[in-house]
Amino acid sequence: MELNVLAVGDVVSPAGLAFLEDCLPRLKKRYDAGFCAVNGENAMMVGLKPEQAERMLDAGADVITLGNHTWNRREIIPYLKESSRILRPANFPPQLPGRGWGVYDTPAGQVVMVSLIGRCGMNFGPDNPFLLAERLAAEQRGKALLVDMHAEATSEKLAMGYLLDGRAAAVWGTHTHVPTADCQILPKGTGYITDLGMTGPAVSILGVRPEQSVANFRGDLTSRFEAAPGPCKLEGALFRVDMETGLCMHAERIEAYD
């Protein structure tokens, strides 16, 4: 059997969440997506609250992945403990609450979804994501493996793709909010894109008012970042997976606009 997997880039701001709610059901129907993963850690600009997570799930997300802003909204901690449909990076220290991967039923069979965070340019010391990815790929062999690699460095994301080539159905990057032009199937059959992009204000710098971001880089005194006004966009990728082999048959970027 085949399974269409829809991966949606970082949801930024309440406006981005509202746009996700508006267009995700249509996109899932258009692409006949049997499984949908959404990176949701920026729905409050930084961090995510339980009520926002529920809205993403109600809109059609099967699982929500997080990243370096996981702990910015401490209200999410009880939700992380209770829900199997929200994943914080699996290579966070093991004493932290929540889970980093899970097995999920789809119309075409089970998939394993893994959330990982990179180490380059991050302000904390997560465990080695590459060693963990190898272990999980071996333990979950025979199931379609999907990986969200939340990382700053493009080389680190691409290295994860090649590490898992032939062992994962798809590996995609999140965090940098800019879609990359390298959506592809790697030589051994793993679908890959370095960054999905973002879901949020279209005329912005990573979702932020451009003038605020420019002022920050100029070295000016700046106020708390605010979401840019105006129409929104959704960016992501679609991967068609052969569930018998656990490998990717087709990969393409997707986007939607207000």
Steps between C-alpha positions, in 0.01 A plus 500: 500500500594863457473781752510873431676681784446875534766689698418862590762761587521692827170665596581860598266729696125478570439615142704207369298262714173644371621458142600139573150435629354652185702322236636175648176303458488598132866412445459159662206429274674632187810286556316203653733522800467207737743647755581862582780637721508868597782683676319717754753651738457862384122537523553756779795645303708307753346193656167319482203476737279192539193670354697585186625143472140379516405739221777358280385145565137594432609659171650171382848461645563140605809598696661829610877532520689757704857633525714752684197696625340197663536638852417867436139441606507284811125445472583238236680271747192311631379463142836354397466241776146401405476514121666256264434734208749770592875433482787695646848419363595144591861597569411742779628377837294196603387650832299768317125440461337370186593259224710543188358235273191289456332233289182613326231316309411618150261365234799328337672362812718625781758778480766602750531878546819633661577856611871590522690822567839595363800616700656763269410851615265390777538641851482175689664161483264236364623145459642393166202476261691282253571220746140508620368495143710194418370317807136582428536402134634161607238447771207600277617318190209390284289810571492819294726745685436876483742754650467872574855635544464839671837662439678822409773364273402377155798263501380336822155440351641362177736275694200356684333434166796306370549316829145367473491460121349159430386463862244781523201578281556875532721749684411868504650805665326771699604806705639746243154587357625535141410225250792344317507397135644152559189288545616164364533127545849410621693220321378216723137607505443748784292810430677816612479880525738719700226734626123495457459875548232651725129556546429861587524861379616507138656849504732459794844395616438150635153614606619818675426860395786578257581836661552334837734236366697755298533722809628205699774430245588870490564487873215733592303477822204281410170400654368145533460347155148516359342298223483679167151602385339403173434182303652166595658206322545130570813316387590135523564182305318189386661155503343193344619193690498136391393337824637161398855627459475797735659722235392810311354486149437873446592826671385854429475840665155639568377850585174684551424872532219721632 
